[in-house]
């Protein structure tokens, strides 16, 4: 998404960003359906910030008679922040896409909704 949209972004406007994120999600799901139709497995590492986003993909999966799983990595804020800072410094191409600065981190932090027990029914929570 960084490659597609970052040059067009003039400010941190959540509605502007999420509209583009959702378009990417639609395309990702189309490819996922093709893989699933060939009896393949998929892992969607898309962040799934809100319960609503997760429900959308749950509903799509269940529409194909697939039991979706959430694997939630529960990592304290300070640990995540340190990992981001390290990634920003090292710029390892296997994990680095773009710099996440303090403003971006603090902007997104309150938007995340922790999965509840029902959402984790077929998945798991991992404390890191």
N, C-alpha and C positions, 0 to 999 in steps of 0.2 A: 504494500500500500504506500510505503514511503516513496518508492520509485514512481508510482502512478500519480500521487497527489501532493507531495510536499511542496513542489514549486508553485502550486496554486494556493497554498494556505497562507493567508496574510495575518491570522491571529488564531489563538486557541479558542475556537468556536465549536463547542461540542456538537451542536445540531448539524453543522456543516460537515464535521468529521464523520459522525455516525451515519449520515446519509451515504457517504462513500464507502464506509465500512460495510454497510448492509448490501450495497451493490456487489462488493467483492464476495460477501457471504453467499449471495445468490449464485454467483458463478462457481464458487467452491462447492456448493451443494449439488449443482448440476453435474460436475465432474465426479463427485462422491457417489451420486446415484448410478452413474455408469459403472464405477468400480464395484459397487454393491450388486448390480445386476449380473456381474460376472463372478459372483460369489467371493469377492474380495472383501477385505476388512479395511476400515478407515480409522484414522485418529485425527480428530479436529482440534488442533492446538490454537484456538482463536481468541483466547482470553475469556470470552463469555462473561462479561462484566456484570450483567444484570440477570436476575431471575427470568425476566421476560425473554432475553436472548436465549438463555438455556432452554426455556420451555418451547420456543419456536423450533429449535433443533430436535428436541425430544419429540414434538408432535410430528415433524417430518420423518424421523426415524420410525416411530410407531406406525405411521402411515404405510411403511414398507414392512411391517411386522418384525421390526428389529428392536430389541431391548437395548436402549442406549445406556451408557455408563458415564458417570462423571468421576474423574480422579482429581480431587482437590488437594493442592499442595498448600498447606497452612504454614506460612512463613511469616514471622514477625516483621513489622514494618521496618525496623532498623536494619535487619538482615537483608531485606530486599533492597533497601536504599544503598547499603554497602556493596551489594552485588552489582547494582547498576553503576555505581561510581567506578568500580573495578572494570566493568565491561567498557565504560566510556574511555577509560585510560588505555586499556589493552587493545581495544578495537579488533579482537579476534574475529576474523570473517566467518567462523563457524557459528558464532552467537551474536555478532554485532551487526545491526542493520542501520541504526542511526543513533545519535546522541540523545539521551533522555536527560534533560536538565532539571533542576529543582522545581522550576515553575511547572513543567509538564508532569512531574511526579506528583506534586501537590495538587495539581488540577484533577488528575485521574483518581487519586487515592480515595476520596469520599464517594466516588461513583460505583465502586465495587460492592456487590451484594454477596455476602458469604452464602454458599449453598446450604440449604436446610437438610434435615435428616431424610425427608422424602426424596429430595433430589439425589441424595447419595445412596439410595436404596440398592441399586445395582452396581454402584461404584465403591469408592473409598475415599477416606481423608488421610493424607500423609502429613505428619508433622515434621517440618524440616528446620 
